[in-house]
Structure formats: C-alpha cells, structure tokens
C-alpha cells in the first residue's frame, strides 16, 4: 500500500484522477465492502476508492472519463450520516453508512490480498 489520502484532500486527489478509467475492482457481498479503481495509461499510481458498509450501488462495472465526487450527507430516513460516491456522467453511485477512504497504490503492485487491501484502507 502506498498512501492513504487525508479526508481533507479528497476533492484535490479526485480532481487529479478526473478523466481516468474507472472499474469496480473488488466487492465482497457479505462484508459489504467495495473498491473502485481509477487508472490512467502511463500513470505510476492507481487510486482506489474504498467503501466499507456499502448499502447501495448502481451503474456500470467500468467506464472511461471518470468524474467521481464524494458527498457526505445525512440519511433523512434513519438520521445517520452516509457517504455517496457519484459519477453523474456514468450514472454510477454507491452509498455507504460506513467508512470511505482513498488509497494510492503503485499501478504494478498486485501483491495485496482482498482482506489486506481493506484492512490497510481503514487507517
């Protein structure tokens, strides 16, 4: 794992990866975990958007020209905070009542197991 991004820098980092290729990279149904991979050809680092306690997902499994935004909101039905990860151009959205992290990883580094990826992403 290379770097867990500080939450105060999410918008700045997402802007850097604007226009990247996006893929639903990892998903675990019973643990409600999801990772979206943003990558560019000739870029040394990939960005992963990690969601824990995912409650909803809609959209394609992969798309080009990603323009992902992250919104913190309050769920009016249950009066608890949720995080929405959205790409309006791709009609993609996932909602989590848990944690969302951004993590950069060397684009050639595939040594991490599914569990390691999520455990390190919680930092």
DAZI-V254519 format. One record per pair of residues at least 24 apart in sequence whose ideal C-beta (glycine too) atoms are under 8 Angstrom apart, sorted by the first residue. I is the first residue (numbers start at 1). J is the second residue. Records with the same first field share a line. If there is no record, write none. Layout:
BEGIN
I = J / J
END
This chain:
BEGIN
1 = 103 / 105 / 112 / 116 / 117 / 120 / 121
2 = 45 / 103 / 104 / 105 / 106 / 109
3 = 103 / 104
4 = 101 / 102 / 103 / 120 / 121 / 123
5 = 101 / 102 / 103 / 104
10 = 70 / 102
11 = 69 / 70
13 = 47 / 102 / 104
14 = 47 / 68 / 69 / 70 / 102
17 = 47 / 66 / 68
18 = 66 / 67
19 = 65 / 66 / 67
20 = 47 / 66
21 = 62 / 63 / 64 / 66
22 = 62 / 63 / 64 / 66 / 68 / 87 / 90 / 92
23 = 61 / 62
24 = 57 / 61 / 62
26 = 114 / 117 / 118
28 = 114 / 118
31 = 118
32 = 96 / 98
33 = 118
34 = 94 / 96
35 = 117 / 118 / 121
36 = 68 / 85 / 94
38 = 66 / 68
39 = 107
43 = 107
44 = 106 / 107
45 = 104 / 105 / 106 / 107
46 = 104 / 105 / 106 / 107
47 = 102 / 103 / 104
48 = 102 / 103 / 104 / 105 / 117 / 121
49 = 85 / 100 / 101 / 102
50 = 99 / 100 / 101 / 102 / 103 / 117 / 118 / 121
51 = 83 / 85 / 94 / 96 / 98 / 99 / 100
52 = 96 / 98 / 99 / 100 / 118 / 121 / 122
53 = 96 / 97 / 98 / 99
54 = 94 / 95 / 96 / 98
55 = 82 / 95 / 96 / 97
56 = 93 / 94 / 95
57 = 93 / 94 / 95
58 = 91 / 92 / 93 / 94
59 = 87 / 90 / 91 / 92 / 93
60 = 90 / 91 / 92
63 = 87 / 90 / 92
65 = 89
66 = 90
68 = 92
70 = 100
END
